[in-house]
C-alpha cells in the first residue's frame, strides 16, 4: 500500500520458496494454486499494517504481465473484482515497469534521463529512461537471464533454490580469483549479455573434478562463477552510461540484492563519479510496493489512460509516465 505522495504504508509479500524448493524451480501450476490460497490473507494483512480498510482505497494496481499465465490470472481477476466492488480505478502494470519504478521508491529525486539495468530471474535488460518516462531498450540477454544463470549454477553446485542467495552466501567464503570463468563481452560497443557459455564452463569444470576436489573448492567455484556474472552486469551498465553520455544508473530486480554486485557498483560509482540508485533489499525482489508505485505514476500522469485489460504473459516494456515527485503534487 502507498499513499498519494508515494510513501509506502505496507509491503506484504508471501514467499513461495518452500513450495518450489524441492523442484529446483518454479512450477506454474503450484504457483497459481499458492496465489489463490494466499491472496485474501495478503490483502488483509497489507490493509491492517497500513491501518486502512478497503473503503479507504482510491485505486488498485495489479501486475498484468509478463509472467506465468496462471498466477497473473489469479491476481488480475481478484483485482478486477475488488475494483468493481469498490467502484475505484484499476491499473494494469507491467512487471518490468514495476521494477523500474522501485528505483524511485527510496530516492524520489533520482535524476532523469538515466540508464536502468533490470536484472532478475527472467530478465536482464538495459534501458535508457527519459524525463517523460519513456524507455528505450539499449541491450538485453541473448539467452539466459542473470538470475537463471545463478539458479542453474546453484543447481550444479548442489545448492538450494533459489540459487542467487545461495551462491551469494557461499561465495563469501571463497576466493573469487581462485577459479576464473569466461565473461561474455562480444564487441566493445555491444550492450548484449550472454550467460550460456558461463554455465557450460561451470559444468565442464565440475565434470573434470573428482568428488573431493568439488567439496574443497565449492566456495571458490561459487565465488568465481558469481564474479563472472556481476562483472559483466556492472561493465555493461557502465558501457551504457558512456554510450548514452549519462551519469545516473539505476539497478533494479531480484539480482540487485546480490551483495557482490551492490558492493562493486558502489565502488565503481564512487570511483567514476556517477549517481547510483539500488533499491533497499525489500524492494529488490518482486514486491507489492513497486507495482503500486508504477500504478500511481500512471494515475498521476494520465488518468484517462486507464482502460480494460487482460493478462499478457509476454508483455514488453512500453513508455512509462515519469514519476511524480512529492514537491510537484498539489492537493485539492
C-alpha positions as CSV (number, residue, x, y, z in Angstrom):
1,X,0.0,0.0,0.0
2,X,1.2,3.5,-0.8
3,X,-0.3,6.9,-0.2
4,X,-0.9,9.6,-2.9
5,X,2.5,11.1,-2.1
6,X,4.2,7.8,-2.9
7,X,5.1,6.9,0.7
8,X,5.0,3.1,1.4
9,X,2.4,2.3,4.1
10,X,2.8,-1.5,3.9
11,X,4.6,-4.0,1.7
12,X,3.4,-7.5,2.3
13,X,4.9,-10.4,0.4
14,X,4.0,-14.1,0.6
15,X,7.1,-16.2,-0.4
16,X,6.6,-19.4,-2.3
17,X,10.2,-20.6,-1.9
18,X,9.1,-23.6,0.3
19,X,6.5,-24.6,-2.4
20,X,9.0,-24.8,-5.2
21,X,12.3,-25.6,-3.5
22,X,12.1,-29.4,-3.9
23,X,11.6,-29.0,-7.6
24,X,14.6,-26.7,-8.1
25,X,12.5,-24.0,-9.8
26,X,9.0,-22.5,-10.1
27,X,6.2,-24.9,-11.0
28,X,3.5,-22.8,-12.8
29,X,0.5,-24.8,-11.5
30,X,1.7,-24.8,-8.0
31,X,2.4,-21.1,-8.2
32,X,-1.1,-20.3,-9.3
33,X,-2.6,-22.5,-6.6
34,X,-0.5,-20.8,-3.9
35,X,-1.6,-17.4,-5.2
36,X,-5.3,-18.5,-4.8
37,X,-4.6,-19.7,-1.3
38,X,-2.8,-16.6,0.0
39,X,-4.2,-13.6,-1.9
40,X,-7.0,-12.9,0.6
41,X,-4.7,-13.1,3.6
42,X,-2.0,-10.9,1.9
43,X,-4.5,-8.2,1.1
44,X,-6.0,-8.3,4.6
45,X,-2.5,-8.1,6.2
46,X,-1.5,-5.2,3.9
47,X,-4.6,-3.2,4.9
48,X,-4.0,-4.0,8.6
49,X,-0.4,-2.9,8.5
50,X,-1.4,0.3,6.7
51,X,-4.2,0.9,9.2
52,X,-6.7,1.2,6.3
53,X,-9.9,-0.5,5.3
54,X,-10.9,-1.4,1.7
55,X,-13.2,1.7,1.7
56,X,-10.1,3.9,2.2
57,X,-8.6,2.7,-1.1
58,X,-8.6,5.2,-4.1
59,X,-7.2,2.8,-6.8
60,X,-5.8,-0.7,-7.3
61,X,-2.7,-1.6,-9.3
62,X,-2.0,-5.2,-10.4
63,X,0.6,-6.9,-12.5
64,X,-0.8,-7.8,-15.9
65,X,2.4,-9.3,-17.4
66,X,5.0,-10.5,-18.1
67,X,4.8,-13.7,-16.0
68,X,3.2,-17.1,-15.6
69,X,-0.3,-17.1,-17.0
70,X,-2.0,-18.9,-14.1
71,X,-0.5,-16.6,-11.5
72,X,-1.3,-13.5,-13.5
73,X,-5.0,-14.6,-13.9
74,X,-5.4,-15.0,-10.1
75,X,-4.1,-11.5,-9.4
76,X,-5.8,-9.7,-12.2
77,X,-9.2,-11.4,-11.6
78,X,-9.0,-10.7,-7.9
79,X,-8.1,-7.1,-8.6
80,X,-10.9,-6.6,-11.1
81,X,-13.5,-8.0,-8.7
82,X,-12.2,-5.7,-5.9
83,X,-12.1,-2.7,-8.2
84,X,-15.7,-3.3,-9.4
85,X,-17.0,-3.9,-5.9
86,X,-15.4,-0.7,-4.5
87,X,-16.0,1.4,-7.6
88,X,-12.4,2.6,-7.9
89,X,-9.9,2.6,-10.8
90,X,-7.8,-0.4,-11.7
91,X,-4.4,0.0,-13.3
92,X,-2.7,-2.9,-15.1
93,X,1.1,-2.6,-14.5
94,X,3.9,-4.1,-16.5
95,X,6.0,-6.1,-14.1
96,X,9.3,-4.8,-15.5
97,X,8.0,-1.2,-15.2
98,X,7.3,-2.0,-11.6
99,X,10.9,-3.0,-11.1
100,X,12.0,0.3,-12.8
101,X,9.7,2.3,-10.6
102,X,11.4,0.7,-7.5
103,X,14.5,2.9,-8.1
104,X,12.5,5.9,-7.1
105,X,10.8,4.5,-4.0
106,X,13.8,5.2,-1.8
107,X,15.2,8.1,-3.9
108,X,12.3,10.1,-5.4
109,X,14.7,12.8,-6.7
110,X,16.9,10.3,-8.6
111,X,17.7,12.2,-11.9
112,X,16.3,11.6,-15.4
113,X,17.4,10.7,-18.0
114,X,19.3,7.7,-16.7
115,X,20.3,4.2,-17.5
116,X,18.3,1.4,-15.9
117,X,19.6,-2.2,-15.6
118,X,16.7,-4.6,-14.9
119,X,18.3,-7.8,-13.7
120,X,16.2,-10.7,-12.3
121,X,15.3,-14.3,-12.7
122,X,13.7,-13.8,-16.0
123,X,15.1,-10.5,-17.3
124,X,18.4,-8.9,-18.0
125,X,17.7,-5.6,-19.8
126,X,19.4,-2.2,-20.1
127,X,17.1,0.8,-20.8
128,X,17.5,4.5,-21.2
129,X,14.7,6.2,-19.3
130,X,13.7,9.7,-20.3
131,X,12.3,12.5,-18.3
132,X,8.9,11.9,-19.9
133,X,9.0,8.3,-18.6
134,X,9.6,6.6,-21.9
135,X,12.1,3.7,-22.0
136,X,14.4,2.8,-24.9
137,X,15.9,-0.7,-24.9
138,X,19.7,-0.5,-25.1
139,X,20.5,-4.2,-24.8
140,X,19.4,-7.5,-23.3
141,X,20.5,-11.0,-22.8
142,X,20.8,-13.3,-25.8
143,X,19.9,-16.4,-23.8
144,X,19.6,-16.9,-20.0
145,X,18.9,-14.0,-17.7
146,X,21.4,-13.4,-14.9
147,X,19.0,-14.8,-12.3
148,X,18.6,-18.0,-14.3
149,X,22.4,-18.3,-14.5
150,X,22.5,-18.1,-10.7
151,X,19.8,-20.7,-10.3
152,X,21.3,-23.2,-12.8
153,X,24.8,-22.7,-11.3
154,X,23.5,-23.3,-7.8
155,X,21.8,-26.5,-9.0
156,X,25.1,-27.8,-10.5
157,X,26.9,-26.9,-7.2
158,X,24.3,-28.8,-5.2
159,X,22.9,-25.7,-3.5
160,X,19.3,-24.9,-2.6
161,X,16.7,-23.0,-4.5
162,X,16.5,-20.0,-5.1
163,X,20.1,-20.1,-6.4
164,X,21.0,-16.4,-6.3
165,X,21.0,-16.0,-2.5
166,X,22.6,-19.5,-2.1
167,X,25.5,-18.7,-4.4
168,X,25.9,-15.3,-2.8
169,X,26.2,-16.8,0.7
170,X,28.7,-19.5,-0.3
171,X,30.8,-17.1,-2.4
172,X,31.6,-15.0,0.7
173,X,33.6,-18.0,1.9
174,X,35.5,-18.4,-1.3
175,X,38.3,-16.7,-3.3
176,X,36.8,-15.1,-6.4
177,X,40.2,-15.1,-8.1
178,X,41.0,-18.8,-7.5
179,X,38.9,-20.2,-10.4
180,X,38.3,-17.9,-13.4
181,X,35.3,-18.2,-15.6
182,X,34.7,-16.8,-19.1
183,X,33.0,-13.4,-19.4
184,X,30.8,-12.5,-22.4
185,X,31.8,-9.2,-24.0
186,X,31.4,-9.8,-27.7
187,X,32.4,-6.5,-29.4
188,X,33.2,-3.4,-27.3
189,X,30.1,-1.4,-28.4
190,X,27.6,-4.2,-27.7
191,X,25.3,-3.9,-24.8
192,X,24.1,-7.5,-25.1
193,X,24.5,-10.2,-22.4
194,X,25.0,-13.9,-22.6
195,X,25.4,-16.4,-19.8
196,X,25.1,-19.7,-21.6
197,X,28.9,-20.1,-22.1
198,X,29.5,-19.4,-18.4
199,X,27.0,-22.1,-17.4
200,X,28.7,-24.6,-19.7
201,X,32.1,-23.6,-18.3
202,X,30.9,-24.5,-14.8
203,X,29.6,-27.8,-16.0
204,X,32.9,-28.7,-17.6
205,X,34.9,-27.6,-14.5
206,X,32.8,-29.8,-12.3
207,X,33.0,-32.7,-14.7
208,X,36.8,-32.6,-14.6
209,X,36.9,-32.6,-10.8
210,X,36.7,-35.6,-8.5
211,X,34.3,-35.7,-5.6
212,X,37.0,-34.5,-3.1
213,X,38.0,-31.5,-5.2
214,X,34.4,-30.5,-5.6
215,X,33.9,-30.4,-1.9
216,X,37.2,-28.5,-1.2
217,X,36.6,-26.0,-4.0
218,X,32.8,-25.4,-3.9
219,X,33.1,-22.0,-2.3
220,X,35.8,-20.9,-4.8
221,X,33.7,-22.2,-7.6
222,X,30.7,-20.2,-6.4
223,X,32.8,-17.0,-5.9
224,X,34.4,-17.2,-9.3
225,X,31.1,-18.0,-11.0
226,X,29.3,-15.1,-9.3
227,X,32.2,-12.8,-10.1
228,X,31.9,-13.6,-13.8
229,X,28.2,-12.7,-13.7
230,X,28.4,-9.4,-11.7
231,X,31.5,-8.2,-13.6
232,X,29.6,-8.5,-16.9
233,X,26.5,-6.8,-15.4
234,X,28.4,-3.9,-14.0
235,X,30.7,-3.4,-17.0
236,X,27.8,-3.4,-19.5
237,X,25.9,-0.9,-17.3
238,X,29.0,1.4,-17.3
239,X,29.4,1.0,-21.0
240,X,25.7,2.1,-21.4
241,X,26.4,5.2,-19.3
242,X,29.3,6.1,-21.5
243,X,27.5,5.3,-24.7
244,X,24.5,7.4,-23.7
245,X,26.7,10.2,-22.1
246,X,24.7,9.9,-18.9
247,X,25.8,10.0,-15.2
248,X,23.0,8.2,-13.4
249,X,22.5,4.5,-13.2
250,X,19.6,2.6,-11.5
251,X,19.9,-1.2,-10.9
252,X,16.7,-3.0,-10.1
253,X,15.3,-6.5,-9.9
254,X,16.0,-9.5,-7.7
255,X,19.7,-9.9,-8.7
256,X,20.3,-6.3,-7.5
257,X,20.1,-7.8,-4.0
258,X,23.4,-9.7,-4.6
259,X,26.0,-8.4,-2.1
260,X,28.9,-8.6,-4.5
261,X,27.1,-6.7,-7.3
262,X,26.0,-4.0,-4.9
263,X,29.5,-3.6,-3.5
264,X,31.0,-3.5,-6.9
265,X,28.5,-0.9,-8.2
266,X,29.0,1.4,-5.2
267,X,32.8,1.1,-5.6
268,X,32.6,2.0,-9.3
269,X,30.1,4.8,-8.7
270,X,32.5,6.4,-6.3
271,X,35.5,5.9,-8.5
272,X,33.8,7.1,-11.7
273,X,31.6,9.8,-10.3
274,X,28.1,8.7,-11.4
275,X,24.9,8.7,-9.4
276,X,23.7,5.2,-8.4
277,X,20.3,4.0,-7.2
278,X,20.0,0.5,-5.9
279,X,16.7,-0.1,-4.1
280,X,16.7,-1.3,-0.5
281,X,16.5,-5.1,-0.2
282,X,12.7,-5.1,0.4
283,X,12.2,-3.5,-3.0
284,X,14.7,-5.6,-5.0
285,X,12.8,-8.9,-5.3
286,X,9.2,-9.0,-6.6
287,X,7.1,-6.9,-4.2
288,X,3.8,-5.0,-4.0
289,X,5.2,-1.5,-3.3
290,X,6.9,-1.4,-6.7
291,X,3.7,-2.3,-8.6
292,X,1.7,0.2,-6.5
293,X,4.3,2.9,-7.3
294,X,4.2,2.2,-11.0
295,X,0.4,2.3,-10.9
296,X,0.4,5.6,-9.1
297,X,2.7,7.1,-11.7
298,X,0.1,6.2,-14.4
299,X,-2.8,7.6,-12.4
300,X,-1.0,10.9,-11.6
301,X,0.3,11.4,-15.1
302,X,-2.6,10.4,-17.3
303,X,-5.8,9.2,-15.5
304,X,-7.5,9.0,-18.9
305,X,-5.2,6.2,-20.0
306,X,-6.9,3.7,-17.6
307,X,-8.9,1.1,-19.5
308,X,-10.0,-2.5,-19.5
309,X,-7.1,-5.0,-19.9
310,X,-6.3,-8.7,-19.8
311,X,-3.2,-10.6,-18.8
312,X,-0.2,-10.5,-21.2
313,X,2.3,-13.2,-20.2
314,X,4.9,-11.9,-22.8
315,X,4.3,-8.2,-22.2
316,X,7.2,-5.9,-23.2
317,X,8.1,-2.6,-21.7
318,X,6.0,0.3,-23.0
319,X,6.6,4.0,-22.4
320,X,6.0,4.6,-18.7
321,X,4.9,8.0,-17.3
322,X,7.6,9.9,-15.3
323,X,7.5,9.6,-11.5
324,X,5.6,12.5,-9.9
325,X,7.8,13.8,-7.1
326,X,6.3,14.8,-3.8
327,X,7.1,18.5,-4.3
328,X,5.2,18.5,-7.6
329,X,2.0,17.2,-6.2
330,X,-0.7,19.7,-5.3
331,X,-3.5,18.6,-3.0
332,X,-7.0,19.8,-3.5
